[in-house]
Amino acid sequence: MIITETERLLISKFTLEDAPFFLELTNTPNALKYIGDKNLKSVEDAETYLKNKTIKSYHDFNFGFYKLELKEEKNKPIGTCGLAKRKELDGVDLGFAFLPQYEGRGLGYEASKGIMTLAKQTFKLDKLIAITVPYNKNSIKLLEKLGFACEKRVKLFEDDEELLLFAKKM
């Protein structure tokens, strides 16, 4: 089900049928390096993750991460962008990831703008946050282009890696 679209993208909710794509996306070199290993090794692992995290978020919060498809290549997912409510964070987190061949084409900016519009108009959020590792220069550049400002450094997860926390008033 398409929830919104941008000039080049269709943005829709994930379903269990998207598990093979989700498995591929979460195991790309950049996803592993910058987001972390979700330990998804099979389509079944990806189905479980989608069911217990992504799809559950739609029910619990009315938002979550969404599948991105290029309009010109409909039915071929290329990435994800969306919102997460994490117990470790005080706020709603904007995030994004793309298959390697779709990085660096302005799609992260375009998808994020679409999700930010939903966040404000549909979900009535007045602030978004975003986290990234300090060495993910492309994400930092994109967040700054989107109007986010770095507020502080945080340690949120078990790996104890320091992250940058960005925020933006909507």
C-alpha positions in Angstrom: 0.0 0.0 0.0 1.5 3.3 -1.1 1.4 5.9 1.7 3.0 8.8 -0.2 5.1 9.5 -3.2 7.7 12.0 -4.3 8.9 13.1 -7.7 10.8 9.9 -8.3 9.7 7.5 -5.5 6.8 5.4 -4.4 6.8 5.0 -0.6 4.9 2.1 0.8 4.6 -0.1 3.9 6.7 -3.2 4.1 5.0 -6.6 4.0 6.4 -10.1 4.8 6.8 -10.6 1.0 9.5 -7.9 1.1 11.7 -10.2 3.3 14.2 -11.2 0.5 14.8 -7.5 -0.3 15.1 -6.6 3.4 17.6 -9.3 3.9 19.7 -8.0 1.0 19.4 -4.3 2.2 20.4 -5.0 5.8 23.5 -7.0 4.6 25.0 -4.4 2.2 28.5 -3.2 3.2 27.2 0.3 4.2 24.3 -1.0 6.2 26.7 -3.3 8.1 29.3 -0.6 8.6 27.0 2.4 9.5 23.8 0.8 10.9 25.1 -2.4 12.3 24.6 -6.1 11.8 21.0 -7.1 12.5 22.1 -10.7 12.3 19.7 -11.5 9.5 21.1 -14.5 7.7 18.0 -15.9 6.0 14.7 -14.9 4.5 13.0 -16.3 7.6 15.2 -14.1 9.8 14.1 -11.1 7.7 10.4 -12.1 7.9 10.7 -12.3 11.7 12.4 -8.9 11.9 9.8 -7.3 9.7 6.9 -8.8 11.6 8.3 -8.1 15.1 9.8 -4.7 14.4 8.8 -2.9 11.2 5.2 -4.1 10.8 4.6 -4.0 14.6 5.7 -0.3 14.6 2.9 0.5 12.1 0.4 -1.0 14.6 2.0 0.5 17.7 2.9 4.0 16.5 1.0 4.4 13.2 4.4 4.8 11.5 7.7 2.9 10.8 10.2 2.3 8.1 8.9 2.2 4.6 9.9 0.5 1.3 11.2 2.8 -1.5 10.7 2.1 -5.2 11.6 4.2 -8.1 8.5 5.1 -10.1 10.3 4.1 -13.3 11.2 0.7 -11.8 7.9 0.0 -9.9 7.9 -3.3 -7.9 11.7 -3.1 -7.5 12.6 -1.9 -4.0 15.8 0.2 -3.8 15.9 1.3 -0.1 14.1 2.3 3.0 13.3 5.5 4.8 11.1 6.0 7.8 10.5 6.8 11.4 11.3 4.8 14.5 10.3 5.1 18.1 13.1 3.6 20.1 13.1 3.1 23.8 16.7 4.3 24.0 15.8 7.7 22.5 13.6 10.6 23.6 11.9 11.3 20.3 11.1 9.9 16.9 14.1 8.9 14.8 14.4 9.5 11.1 16.5 6.9 9.3 17.3 5.7 5.7 19.3 3.1 3.8 19.7 2.2 0.1 21.1 -0.5 -2.0 24.6 0.5 -3.1 23.7 1.2 -6.7 21.1 3.8 -5.6 23.3 5.8 -3.2 24.6 9.2 -4.1 21.6 10.0 -6.5 19.7 12.4 -4.2 17.2 9.8 -3.3 17.9 9.9 0.4 17.1 13.6 0.5 14.0 13.1 -1.6 12.7 10.2 0.5 13.5 12.0 3.8 11.7 15.1 2.7 8.6 12.9 1.9 8.8 11.2 5.3 9.3 14.5 7.1 6.2 15.9 5.4 4.3 12.8 6.7 5.8 13.2 10.1 4.5 16.8 10.4 1.2 16.6 8.5 -0.1 13.1 9.2 1.6 12.0 12.4 1.6 15.6 13.9 5.2 15.4 15.1 6.8 18.7 16.0 10.4 17.4 16.2 12.5 14.6 14.7 15.8 13.3 15.8 18.4 11.2 13.9 21.4 9.2 15.0 24.5 8.3 13.1 28.1 7.1 13.7 30.5 10.1 13.5 32.4 8.6 10.6 29.3 8.4 8.3 30.1 11.6 6.5 27.4 11.1 3.8 24.6 10.7 6.4 25.9 13.7 8.4 25.9 15.8 5.2 22.4 14.7 4.3 21.0 15.4 7.8 22.5 18.9 7.7 21.0 19.5 4.2 17.6 18.4 5.7 18.0 21.1 8.4 19.0 18.8 11.3 21.6 20.1 13.7 23.9 18.0 15.8 22.9 18.4 19.5 25.2 15.9 21.3 27.1 12.6 21.4 25.3 9.7 22.9 25.9 6.0 23.7 22.7 4.1 23.3 23.2 0.5 22.5 25.1 -2.5 23.9 28.1 -2.0 21.6 28.9 1.2 23.4 29.7 3.0 20.2 29.4 6.8 20.4 26.8 8.2 18.1 25.9 11.7 17.0 22.4 12.8 17.8 20.8 15.3 15.4 17.5 17.1 15.9 15.1 19.2 13.8 12.0 21.2 14.8 9.2 20.5 12.3 
